[in-house]
Amino acid sequence: EADIYQTPRYLVIGTGKKITLECSQTMGHDKMYWYQQDPGMELHLIHYSYGVNSTEKGDLSSESTVSRIRTEHFPLTLESARPSHTSQYLCASSGADTQYFGPGTRLTVL
Amino acid sequence: AQTVTQSQPEMSVQEAETVTLSCTYDTSENNYYLFWYKQPPSRQMILVIRQEAYKQQNATENRFSVNFQKAAKSFSLKISDSQLGDTAMYFCASLYNNNDMRFGAGTRLTVKP
């Protein structure tokens, strides 16, 4: 079944650690996105990609980085996690117009 | 800049009744798409309904329907026969040029038994 996956679902980590949030989709979509969302609040686009080797920064400034080496994979990396990075991170993909979302990763940095 | 405004931060409705969530948007584009997404508590964001701006007919998906007023730039969501499982955050969104997606701030809907 075509879907979009995110791991881990929950992550609690100490300040200064390097982390990578994984996102994979089996929908064959070219476009992928990362959003940051505080619980119950609006979404903020932090990164997007229109295809392999294409990455762009979104509207919200973020200290994270992304890569797109394979069409189905769009990982997000934080080199040095800080408490201000505590949030939910949503990955999405789209073909023509509609975006489909993964289940999210809830990150807590102590 | 393209914007999407949801003026109702919170709403509630009795089970089995009808509720309408408001959304307005601002664009100078002629070709765009509009969406309503639902995000239940601690669960995945899912698409509720999609509207193509060049289609005058309002989109409908079972108990969910929209009132699309293009001239007024309004895109409200009507939920009929509300169910407890409809309790969620609802986000209105617009897509321009197939690349620029904008979300509203969301409306928290509570369905009361």
Contacts between the chains, C-beta under 8 A, distances in Angstrom:
chain1	res1	chain2	res2	distance
A	31	B	99	7.8
A	33	B	101	7.8
A	40	B	89	6.0
A	40	B	106	7.4
A	40	B	108	6.6
A	41	B	105	7.5
A	41	B	106	7.1
A	42	B	91	7.6
A	42	B	103	6.1
A	42	B	104	7.1
A	42	B	105	4.4
A	42	B	106	5.7
A	43	B	91	7.1
A	43	B	103	4.8
A	45	B	101	7.5
A	50	B	99	7.6
A	90	B	45	6.6
A	92	B	45	8.0
A	96	B	98	6.8
A	97	B	33	4.9
A	97	B	50	7.7
A	97	B	95	5.5
A	97	B	98	5.9
A	98	B	33	7.7
A	98	B	35	6.9
A	98	B	47	6.0
A	98	B	50	5.9
A	99	B	35	8.0
A	99	B	93	7.9
A	99	B	101	6.2
A	100	B	47	7.1
A	101	B	37	7.7
A	101	B	44	6.1
A	101	B	45	4.0
A	101	B	46	7.3
A	102	B	44	7.2
A	103	B	43	7.6
A	103	B	44	4.7
A	104	B	44	7.1
A	104	B	45	7.9
